Every structure is written in structure tokens, then in C-alpha cells.
Amino acid sequence: MNAERLALVLRLTGIGWYVAVCIGGGALGGWWLDGRTGWSPLLTLLGLALGLAVALVGMMRMLLSIFAADTDD
């Protein structure tokens, strides 16, 4: 495997981790806040929705930068 391919694989793996951390962090943060406020499951669902939105925007930006770099070469 050449260096360019390895760099692409690592970038795509990083995007996967980013998405997982955003969604999991949003859900866990909402769950934690639900335990503090007693508003279960409202804040868990809001945290999950926020995590999904952040993950989607971030993933799209990262993928667009990969595609842009690929077309420049």
C-alpha cells in the first residue's frame, strides 16, 4: 500500500471516529443532563439530534475536502 492510499484510509477512519464520537457524545451528554434534571428522555433525544447534526455537517466538510484534494491531483 502506497503512502497516498494509507493517508486516505486514515482520513476516512478519522471521519468514522468523528461521527461516532459526535453521536455518542451527544447522546451521553443528554443522558447525563436527564439524570440531573429529571427530564428523561427529552434531553437525551435532543443531545442525540444535536450530535447527529454536528456529525453530518462535519462529515460533509471532511469528505468535501478529500474530494477537492483528489480532483486537484
Protein Blocks (a to p, Z undefined) as FASTA:
>chain_A
ZZklmmmmmmmmmmmmmmmmmmmmmmmmmmmmmmmnopacklmmmmmmmmmmmmmmmmmm
mmmmmmmmmmmZZ
